[in-house]
Each structure stands twice: as structure tokens, then as C-alpha cells.
């Protein structure tokens, strides 16, 4: 019988620790599939963040070097400059990339550093227990925005990807989601495209992935996926924000 | 050559190909020199980072990739780098960090000071760790110790701090560089992240959630620190033979003290000098050994008294310590310090 579904070669045989319905496991699998399909397992190096995905090196069967909170882009800069012929990617959450690591990220993009960032946006600090993130939308309740995020008290959420698209050194920026089969496929294509952009030396590439966090959103999985479509995408619209490759068809 | 140029040139000759930094006085000549030098060198990388925090993490990235990497700064900038230095220690990554220190705390000033002694020798960042700290007192020694710093960092997989000050960074002296190192001939590192080609994948991490595993990691670091403490202590003594009073000073302060001691010797005062070159590991045993025949020690620092704590630890109560320090970026002349030593010498009826 033909085997039609199996674990990607670049994922270890370790069960994920992520909560049920969390987007990280899905995203890990998609990245694993892309690494396999592009035959990158022996030349790719990942930079996991501080946050829920900090243990990514237990799941990916590739070289990985952990960064401290927010410093992924700086670490990846040093690494990629030292090894220009390898593929380097950071895997970062919203607090990591859009709060404590904003400076590192914006400057890496502005310098046109030739690595890829997978930016997982679930609008909360997951690992620390659901505090307000820089991408928590107005009205969203978290443990540090009781009664919902209010602009007067908490400020507005940051649309980091849009900001990065303005940077002259960024080459490819796309926002996707992992809440439906169609969006999952689009995410996979976007990641593959981002890696290709890096391999061709265009500069900084980033895929922002809207990802469900049912545990901290206090929703079930189906509600979480619906919430991404109905609420989150209003503030963070999906689509290609920048593509300098001239590939008119885009990622899809 | 100017001290800041010396450390930069020595680093390149010692095989450093990756420099990341951020401007701060009095060490700006280091990034300036590196930008020119590394851009002309195959495989050389220079980045003027957006912050000290970013530059130390770029060092981490290049070090993970196996390169000899360096950053430099002064006081306030070194404070910002502490996060990364703690991570370098936890991840067991080699790196060289130069601190051409200045007057502090806060922004302080840009005059030479030794106020970062505690920060350098006690780890400086969070967690249980130590850095190897080397304190040169001349441009020639700065060149030699830069070579040693890269070797020590690789050998022990640990960050090494070169602790100078604004005076060392700015002063000009003739220098003879050690033989240039061929980067291709450096020992192979079997832990680097280069893509898992033809070998199992690797990872480097500092998060160890299991307290027993973290404890084991701490013991592992401690065994390494014990080995360094045994094997890497560096110091110099002068005029020690017949001394009745030993001055203890490091870096530029030791050089000034030496001038003072030469002056005092001319007057017949039996004063010697102990100059710790490695501030961590500190030459505790060397100083303790002196207590067998000498009871009076005079610590001179360009701060309010930091190394004096290590001197007291070394003496284990077997001697009297007098301290004279000038913080804030004040540079004493040998004449001034000789007067202070001399008055203490006669006060203690040593002559």
C-alpha cells in the first residue's frame, strides 16, 4: 500500500508539548515539510526564541541555536554573516519580535540581512500565562489587560509586518494564518517562498502567521479558528505585504 | 600605535573575522579600525549594530557558527552587553569582549577609570558564572593578551574580557605583534552549528527546565572554572625580593604605581609591587604566599576600592591592608602616589 502521510524527516520523533489546538505544532510540521521538500535539512540552521516554542530544538532534526528573548534577529545576523551559504531562520512569537526584539528586527530588516523569520502572532504571551502582547487587539482581554485592551491605558497594537514592509532592506513579507486547510497550504507556500528568497540572496524575508492559542484565549479550537477569520484578520489582514522578487504570481 | 588600534589589529591577527559593535567613547577607534580592516579581508564581517545588546547577540550567532568573534565597548555599553555575556557563559560559547572602561556610574564621564572591576570579575550578568578577565598595562601587553584571550576563549568555551581603560585605549606605544594566526589552522570545534551535513543535528541552548539538569550544568561550569583557576592565573611582581610593603594594583594603576615605587626605591624605601594580570582567576595564592614575610599591603585602584576585596580574601587575615583610590576618572602621577605610599610606610614604622 502506498504511504500517503508520514512524519517529515526533519522532525524528530518527539511528541509536541503544545496545548491542544495550538498553532505551533501545525507550523512546526509545515516548516518540517518545506525543509524536506526543498532538501534543506543538512544546510539549514534554526533560531528558536524564548517563549512557547523555546523547545523547538527537541522537535526539529536540524541544527538549532537558542536566542534570548527578542534577540533572534541579531543572533541570526551574526550566524548568517558567518555562514552565508547556509539557510538561517528565526522562529519568533509576537512578544519576542514585536516588543522586546523590535529594534533587532527592524534593523536586521533595514540592513537587508539575508535570513528568514517565521513570526507567530497569537496576540498573547503564551508561555508566561496569557499576558497582553504588542499584537493584542483592542478589546481583547488578557491577564494584564483586564476588561479588554484599551488604547488610552494600553496603547494600540503594533502591525510589525507592515512596518517591516516599509524597510528598504526587506525583500518578502507575507501574512498568513493556520486556522483553515486553505490557509495552512498558503502558509506552507509562503515559507517555501521565503526560503527561496533567502537562497537567491534578495534579503530579509518574513512570514507572519496568525495562530490560535485556545488556552489563553479561553476558547475552544473551533471558536479560535473562527476568531482568527472574523476578528484577528480585520486588524491583521492576510496577504503579501512586500515582494521585490518580481514574481508576479506571488507565493501562490 | 594607539591602544584601541592595537587591540583591533591584534584581534584580526589572532584570527578574529567577526566584529560587532556600537560607538561609545573612549573606544571608538576599535570599531573604526575594524570596519576598515575587516572589509578588506576575505570572510571578514563588520557590523555597526543598532545597540550594544544587538552586537553581543551577533557575537553569539557568529560564535555558534564557529568563528572567532569580538565586540568592544566601555562602561555603560558593557552593562547593556551583560545579557549576552550571561548567555555566552551558559551556552559555553567563546567570545572576546573588550572594555575600555570610563568613569561611572551612569553615564559618568569619558576619563579612564577602573570602576568596572566588580562587573567584570563577578560575572556581571544574571546567573552563576565567571568570565576570564585580563588586564593589560601597556600596548604591548594588550597585543599579547588579545592573542591569549582568543585562545583561552576557544580552549575553555567561555567569554574572555579584556579590561582596559580610556588611558590604555588612547595612549600610543610601539608594539611588536605575535605571529599571525592562520584561521584555517585553528583547532576544529566539534560543537558548532553549521547545518547537519553528514552528522546528527545539534542544538545549543541555555534553557534547562529540569532543576537537576540545570544543577548538573552549573557543576559542569564550576569544574571548568576550577580548572581555569588552577591553570590560568597570571600576575607579575617587581621589587619583591626585600620588600617590606607590597603595593597591589592592576592595569594602568599598576603602571603608575610602578613609577611611584621606582621613585621610592631611590629614596631607600623597600616597596614592591604585585600586579594581577588575570583579575579572574585572581592570584590569591601568590598574594597569600607573601604574607609569610610581609605584613603590610597597599592597594591602589582608580576606583573607590573593588579589587581590595580580593586582596583581603587572599590575605585571609594575615596582613594589614591600606587602600588608596581615586574614582571618577582622576589619573594620579607617580609622584603623588609615591607620597601616599611613603607616608603609610613611615606611619607603619617600616623604615
Boltz contact constraints between the chains, C-beta under 6 A:
constraints:
  - contact:
      token1: [A, 42]
      token2: [B, 195]
      max_distance: 6.0
  - contact:
      token1: [A, 42]
      token2: [B, 196]
      max_distance: 6.0
  - contact:
      token1: [A, 42]
      token2: [B, 197]
      max_distance: 6.0
  - contact:
      token1: [A, 43]
      token2: [B, 195]
      max_distance: 6.0
  - contact:
      token1: [A, 45]
      token2: [B, 193]
      max_distance: 6.0
  - contact:
      token1: [A, 45]
      token2: [B, 195]
      max_distance: 6.0
  - contact:
      token1: [A, 54]
      token2: [B, 207]
      max_distance: 6.0
  - contact:
      token1: [A, 57]
      token2: [B, 203]
      max_distance: 6.0
  - contact:
      token1: [A, 61]
      token2: [B, 201]
      max_distance: 6.0
  - contact:
      token1: [A, 62]
      token2: [B, 196]
      max_distance: 6.0
  - contact:
      token1: [A, 62]
      token2: [B, 201]
      max_distance: 6.0
  - contact:
      token1: [A, 63]
      token2: [B, 193]
      max_distance: 6.0
  - contact:
      token1: [A, 63]
      token2: [B, 195]
      max_distance: 6.0
  - contact:
      token1: [A, 63]
      token2: [B, 196]
      max_distance: 6.0
  - contact:
      token1: [A, 63]
      token2: [B, 201]
      max_distance: 6.0
  - contact:
      token1: [A, 63]
      token2: [B, 202]
      max_distance: 6.0
  - contact:
      token1: [A, 64]
      token2: [B, 203]
      max_distance: 6.0
  - contact:
      token1: [A, 65]
      token2: [B, 64]
      max_distance: 6.0
  - contact:
      token1: [A, 65]
      token2: [B, 193]
      max_distance: 6.0
  - contact:
      token1: [A, 65]
      token2: [B, 204]
      max_distance: 6.0
  - contact:
      token1: [A, 66]
      token2: [B, 205]
      max_distance: 6.0
  - contact:
      token1: [A, 68]
      token2: [B, 87]
      max_distance: 6.0
  - contact:
      token1: [A, 71]
      token2: [B, 57]
      max_distance: 6.0
  - contact:
      token1: [A, 74]
      token2: [B, 54]
      max_distance: 6.0
  - contact:
      token1: [A, 74]
      token2: [B, 57]
      max_distance: 6.0
  - contact:
      token1: [A, 74]
      token2: [B, 58]
      max_distance: 6.0
  - contact:
      token1: [A, 75]
      token2: [B, 57]
      max_distance: 6.0
  - contact:
      token1: [A, 75]
      token2: [B, 60]
      max_distance: 6.0
  - contact:
      token1: [A, 75]
      token2: [B, 61]
      max_distance: 6.0
  - contact:
      token1: [A, 77]
      token2: [B, 58]
      max_distance: 6.0
  - contact:
      token1: [A, 78]
      token2: [B, 58]
      max_distance: 6.0
  - contact:
      token1: [A, 78]
      token2: [B, 61]
      max_distance: 6.0
  - contact:
      token1: [A, 78]
      token2: [B, 62]
      max_distance: 6.0
  - contact:
      token1: [A, 79]
      token2: [B, 61]
      max_distance: 6.0
  - contact:
      token1: [A, 79]
      token2: [B, 64]
      max_distance: 6.0
  - contact:
      token1: [A, 79]
      token2: [B, 65]
      max_distance: 6.0
  - contact:
      token1: [A, 81]
      token2: [B, 45]
      max_distance: 6.0
  - contact:
      token1: [A, 82]
      token2: [B, 62]
      max_distance: 6.0
  - contact:
      token1: [A, 82]
      token2: [B, 65]
      max_distance: 6.0
  - contact:
      token1: [A, 82]
      token2: [B, 67]
      max_distance: 6.0
  - contact:
      token1: [A, 83]
      token2: [B, 65]
      max_distance: 6.0
  - contact:
      token1: [A, 86]
      token2: [B, 195]
      max_distance: 6.0
  - contact:
      token1: [A, 103]
      token2: [B, 50]
      max_distance: 6.0
  - contact:
      token1: [A, 104]
      token2: [B, 54]
      max_distance: 6.0
  - contact:
      token1: [A, 107]
      token2: [B, 50]
      max_distance: 6.0
